[in-house]
């Protein structure tokens, strides 16, 4: 059967400390490489994720809008790019990039579809009975139809993949143990035997940031000020994705300046003024990219 593949490689990976899942290494290859291998034979393949994700020549790229809008929005973005590229295979493999053993299940999904004509797809079921829609093969026309319906309704941002697929006539296919095992935490990575060099790098980075923060505070004689580094980085991340990348340092500078002004005139304590300034900056940055928002 002719098919295209949509590989989901986005997400914040918050429980991995922000380490990008596609770059994690398993048995000498990245998780993205394993996903691409599982999608072998596809007429066209699109990887949905940030620009930092490196894809091989010939593989298409897409990004959900807005960024980090969730897998349902990512599926829609992937389908849109495939459509623009002129690739209209009757089936579409949907695959999350953080399941290194997904290839074990793909052939069984195809077998199920060959045995049951008239269905609109097949999704994997793990050994404990959990369905995994991000290891599934679906009729392209059915996916496109449901994306249109969802887009005309409540939208796809942060919506459920199960909700997107709810009206499809989909087979539930038992797949070999481990096929749907994914990586959400470093414990998951360790259980799968995934290299944790990036975890060590992240820890080293966190330690460096904490030391640098203390150094800066001492230089400005602000040793008594508590800085939530994660909150500052989160605001910078929102600004970078919602506006443009250079907006990150500019946003945090202005937020810090505003917090200092508020403290100076006695409007609030150090912590309260900083938290209020960061929260306001986060909200303004998020609203900047939303449709219908005036931006100058």
ZAMARGU-4260 file (C-alpha; in steps of 0.2 Angstrom, whole numbers, plus 5000, padded with zeros to 4 digits):
<rodrens>
0) 5000/5000/5000 | 5006/5017/4996 | 5008/5029/5011 | 5016/5045/5017 | 5023/5047/5034
5) 5021/5061/5047 | 5034/5060/5061 | 5031/5071/5076 | 5047/5078/5083 | 5041/5093/5093
10) 5035/5096/5111 | 5044/5105/5125 | 5051/5089/5133 | 5049/5098/5150 | 5051/5081/5160
15) 5068/5079/5151 | 5074/5097/5156 | 5071/5103/5138 | 5083/5091/5130 | 5076/5088/5112
20) 5070/5070/5111 | 5074/5068/5092 | 5093/5070/5097 | 5093/5057/5110 | 5104/5042/5105
25) 5099/5023/5105 | 5110/5010/5099 | 5121/5022/5090 | 5107/5032/5081 | 5096/5046/5086
30) 5078/5043/5090 | 5073/5052/5074 | 5084/5041/5064 | 5075/5026/5072 | 5058/5034/5067
35) 5063/5037/5050 | 5068/5019/5048 | 5051/5014/5055 | 5044/5024/5041 | 5054/5016/5028
40) 5045/5014/5011 | 5035/5030/5013 | 5032/5040/4997 | 5035/5056/5006 | 5040/5059/5024
45) 5038/5075/5034 | 5045/5079/5051 | 5035/5091/5061 | 5046/5100/5074 | 5057/5115/5077
50) 5070/5121/5065 | 5084/5114/5076 | 5079/5096/5072 | 5091/5090/5058 | 5082/5080/5045
55) 5090/5070/5030 | 5090/5077/5013 | 5073/5074/5004 | 5063/5073/5020 | 5050/5087/5022
60) 5049/5099/5036 | 5034/5107/5045 | 5030/5116/5061 | 5013/5116/5070 | 5005/5133/5073
65) 5007/5140/5085 | 5023/5132/5091 | 5020/5118/5104 | 5002/5117/5100 | 5001/5098/5103
70) 5001/5083/5092 | 4984/5085/5084 | 4990/5102/5077 | 5007/5094/5072 | 4997/5081/5062
75) 4988/5094/5053 | 5004/5104/5049 | 5012/5088/5042 | 4997/5084/5031 | 4997/5102/5025
80) 5015/5101/5019 | 5012/5084/5011 | 4997/5092/5002 | 5007/5107/4996 | 5022/5095/4990
85) 5010/5086/4979 | 5011/5070/4988 | 4994/5062/4990 | 4996/5044/4995 | 4980/5035/5001
90) 4987/5031/5018 | 4997/5041/5031 | 5008/5033/5045 | 5008/5044/5060 | 5023/5041/5071
95) 5030/5050/5087 | 5049/5051/5086 | 5052/5045/5104 | 5047/5026/5102 | 5063/5018/5097
100) 5055/5001/5094 | 5040/5007/5084 | 5046/4998/5069 | 5041/4981/5077 | 5023/4987/5076
105) 5022/4995/5059 | 5021/4978/5049 | 5007/4972/5060 | 4997/4987/5057 | 4999/4984/5038
110) 4994/4966/5041 | 4978/4972/5050 | 4973/4984/5036 | 4976/4971/5023 | 4964/4959/5032
115) 4950/4972/5035 | 4945/4981/5020 | 4934/4996/5022 | 4942/5002/5039 | 4949/5020/5040
120) 4965/5015/5050 | 4974/5005/5062 | 4982/5010/5079 | 4994/5001/5090 | 4989/4993/5107
125) 5002/4990/5120 | 5003/4974/5130 | 4994/4982/5144 | 4980/4987/5133 | 4983/5005/5130
130) 4980/5012/5113 | 4994/5023/5105 | 4987/5034/5091 | 5004/5040/5087 | 5009/5023/5081
135) 4995/5022/5068 | 4991/5021/5050 | 4976/5031/5044 | 4967/5034/5027 | 4974/5051/5022
140) 4957/5057/5016 | 4949/5053/5033 | 4963/5062/5042 | 4961/5077/5031 | 4942/5077/5034
145) 4944/5077/5052 | 4957/5090/5052 | 4945/5101/5043 | 4931/5098/5054 | 4941/5101/5070
150) 4948/5117/5062 | 4931/5124/5059 | 4926/5119/5076 | 4936/5122/5092 | 4952/5121/5083
155) 4967/5110/5085 | 4978/5119/5097 | 4981/5108/5113 | 4967/5096/5107 | 4967/5078/5110
160) 4973/5066/5096 | 4960/5053/5102 | 4947/5067/5099 | 4954/5070/5082 | 4952/5052/5077
165) 4936/5048/5087 | 4925/5047/5072 | 4936/5036/5062 | 4933/5017/5060 | 4950/5012/5067
170) 4957/4994/5070 | 4965/4991/5087 | 4981/4980/5084 | 4991/4972/5097 | 5009/4975/5094
175) 5025/4967/5101 | 5030/4971/5119 | 5040/4987/5119 | 5034/4994/5102 | 5025/5009/5110
180) 5038/5012/5124 | 5042/5031/5123 | 5053/5043/5132 | 5045/5056/5143 | 5057/5056/5157
185) 5075/5052/5161 | 5069/5036/5170 | 5060/5031/5153 | 5077/5034/5144 | 5087/5024/5157
190) 5074/5009/5156 | 5076/5009/5137 | 5095/5010/5138 | 5096/5027/5129 | 5112/5037/5131
195) 5111/5050/5144 | 5125/5061/5139 | 5113/5075/5135 | 5106/5074/5153 | 5124/5076/5160
200) 5126/5091/5148 | 5109/5099/5154 | 5114/5096/5172 | 5131/5105/5168 | 5122/5119/5160
205) 5110/5121/5174 | 5125/5122/5187 | 5133/5135/5176 | 5118/5146/5175 | 5115/5145/5193
210) 5134/5150/5196 | 5132/5164/5183 | 5116/5170/5191 | 5125/5171/5208 | 5140/5180/5200
215) 5129/5193/5192 | 5119/5196/5208 | 5135/5199/5218 | 5141/5211/5204 | 5125/5221/5206
220) 5125/5219/5225 | 5109/5210/5224 | 5113/5195/5234 | 5097/5195/5243 | 5087/5194/5227
225) 5079/5177/5223 | 5079/5173/5204 | 5069/5159/5197 | 5080/5154/5182 | 5067/5142/5175
230) 5054/5155/5175 | 5065/5168/5166 | 5070/5155/5153 | 5052/5150/5151 | 5047/5168/5147
235) 5062/5170/5135 | 5056/5154/5126 | 5039/5161/5124 | 5045/5177/5117 | 5057/5168/5105
240) 5043/5157/5098 | 5029/5169/5098 | 5039/5184/5091 | 5056/5181/5085 | 5071/5173/5092
245) 5081/5189/5097 | 5065/5195/5107 | 5070/5183/5121 | 5084/5193/5128 | 5075/5209/5125
250) 5060/5203/5134 | 5069/5198/5149 | 5079/5214/5150 | 5063/5225/5149 | 5054/5213/5162
255) 5069/5215/5174 | 5070/5234/5171 | 5051/5235/5175 | 5053/5225/5190 | 5067/5236/5196
260) 5057/5251/5193 | 5042/5244/5203 | 5054/5239/5218 | 5062/5257/5217 | 5046/5266/5220
265) 5040/5254/5233 | 5026/5246/5223 | 5030/5228/5228 | 5044/5217/5236 | 5058/5211/5225
270) 5050/5194/5222 | 5033/5200/5219 | 5038/5214/5207 | 5049/5201/5197 | 5035/5188/5196
275) 5023/5201/5191 | 5034/5208/5177 | 5039/5190/5170 | 5020/5185/5170 | 5015/5201/5161
280) 5029/5198/5148 | 5024/5180/5146 | 5006/5185/5143 | 5010/5199/5131 | 5022/5188/5121
285) 5009/5174/5120 | 4996/5186/5114 | 5007/5194/5101 | 5006/5179/5090 | 4988/5175/5092
290) 4976/5179/5077 | 4967/5196/5079 | 4980/5203/5091 | 4986/5220/5086 | 5005/5220/5085
295) 5016/5236/5082
</rodrens>
